[in-house]
Amino acid sequence: MNVNLEVVSIPVSDVDRAVQFYRDQLGWRVDIDINSGGSRVVEITPTGDGHASIVFGVPTAAPPGSMRHLELATPDIIAPREELAQRGVDVTEVYHGGASAVFQPETRIPGPDPDRTSYGSYASFADPDGNGWTLQEVTTRLPGREPAS
């Protein structure tokens, strides 16, 4: 089976506020903004070479802010974390401590992984509704996980 994850739906309470956050604060591209008959759907694509987008709108089936650990991969955790902070995003400092550190803040160790091991350094932030995002440093991908050209 040849399939790709292309769109993830994120529940938000205020579409205009979500557009402002994702487009204006994060700098992501708006692909679709359809407002018709009491419903609105917006699709936004992050920066980078990937092809997955997020979509949000009204009405929504899930409670706003209920998504956790939406993951963004980057080859350098420091630069995008700093850019998020400069854009006014309330982002954690870089941390490491294994996969549990993402889900259990009390296990986080400050700073990037000392060896800068791929999949070992993180920073976290949330959108205005509380949907949680994790920025993860990926310098070398596991076999079979390399992006296709």
Secondary structure, 3 states (H helix, E strand, C coil): CCCCCCEEECCCCCHHHHHHHHHHHCCCEEEEEEEECCEEEEEEECCCCCCCEEEEEECCCCCCCCCCCEEEEECCCHHHHHHHHHCCCCCCCCEECCCHHHHCHHHCEECCCCCCCCCCEEEEEECCCCCEEEEEECCCCCCCCCCCC
